[in-house]
Amino acid sequence: MSAVERRAGRATMVIYNSYDPRVFREAHRRILARAGPLALAYDLNLATLGFPFPEDLRLPTEVAGWVASSTSIGEDGSYLKELAARGRFQGFPYPSKGLPPQLGTPVLTTCDPDPRKSIELKQIVSLLENGQSVCLLFGAGPKGVPKEVREMAKNHLDITFGGHSLETCTALGAVAGALAHALRRV
């Protein structure tokens, strides 16, 4: 049995929309099409905060199907659809009083961690292996997450070796891959 199979905690990649809060744009579609395969490949959940999905799409499977219908990324969106079919893709409104608690301990991924909140990847692995779920928060867009959301995060993780800013999809891949590798411990 692998470390991934033994752990009871679940890691969720949560993407905060810093783009237009009213109009679903190509940037939204691309980030979801890229994050879906990462979540599926590395046994993570995926959630969105404040994404302006069309109101007639109520279920995550409907959102995934809609995104998949217009992308060639991630096997034409099939990975995102599979993730949603497994119940591992969710959408939430912008947080007002805190991040959704069912997603676990909130950890902001940032190149500028607050030293008082800084956490290392090995500590996240320990949380997961001990049954604690973790919400890995990523800001989508040039502004990242607003100050109030930054403060909602219990911990801050810099996945680079020294404060290097990564584009959102690059950061998603770096965190997902590093976490999966650390959990695997071959």
Secondary structure, DSSP 8 states (H G I E B T S, - for coil): --HHHH----EEEEEEE-S-SSS--HHHHHHHHHHHHHHHHTT-EEEEES----TT--SHHHHHHHHHTT--HHHHTHHHHHHHHTT-EEEE---SSSS-GGG-EEEEE-SS--TTTB--HHHHHHHHHTT--EEEEEEESTT-S-HHHHHH-SEEE--SSS-----HHHHHHHHHHHHHHHHH--
